[in-house]
């Protein structure tokens, strides 16, 4: 009888150890089940690859259009009547979830994607504008002024259903990024004030978008306005600008630091999909500003 009880105790101890060991072993998350015939998407932020971490964040929403070929002929993209019309897809931190299922067709297909999501009224002349105050932070489900101004677009042509049924969609920047860096000159004493502000004058903030090519065209009848840049740190500011050329010298960059306004007049050309860096050497005398324009950085290298 004692031998039998001892055997039960030993067996119980073994089972208890197994349970504790199982509790300590992390369970691998199960891969989401994929439905046969459904299209799945892997949007990639400009400059990123499958080997780099995406810059899209949880909660970001893109828009998708899909067209199906008639034989070998690619159909034109339309505001409606496509295979899929402006279907939203939301990033949950791991994968992209479409608002409704998009199924593969029997032949070739073109896929168009853009960000941020909107409700277009035109395919080739969609009105768009950058925010005048790009220092406004995100909040309450609203993008920051800077993020809402950065239009991204991508297209993949002639895809067909594969074993994985995943469409990789590489995005690119379609507007211009303008970085203003302040450098202390010999006569500037102390640090730049924390409440410094930077304004970009004399640019047109309105444009039209062509969703078939991702091109952004300045509104020919748009009025010039002033854009407040967002602050990166005490000496660096940045803003998204509609591509355009400033042909005549006029008030361009204004820096307000320590109660002093530094105003620069100049000409400039903002190129689509490019980052422009402007270094300004600031002295105590607001009339003494030295300017240095850095080289253009191509679309994939934006932060």
Secondary structure, DSSP 8 states (H G I E B T S, - for coil): -HHHHHHHHHHHHHHHHHHHHHHHS----------TTB-EEEEE-TT--TTS-----TT-EEEEEEEE-BTTB-----SSSSSEEEEEEEE-SSSEEESS--B--SS-EEEEEEES----S-SSSEEEE--SBTT---BTTB--HHHHH--EEEEEEEE---SS-EEEEE-EE-SEEEEEEEEE-TT--S---TT-EEEEEEEE-EEEEETTTTEEEE-TT--EEEEE-EEEETTEEEEEE-SEEEEEEEEEEEEEETTEEEEEEEEEEE-TT-EEEEEEEE-SSTT-EEEEE---B-GGG--
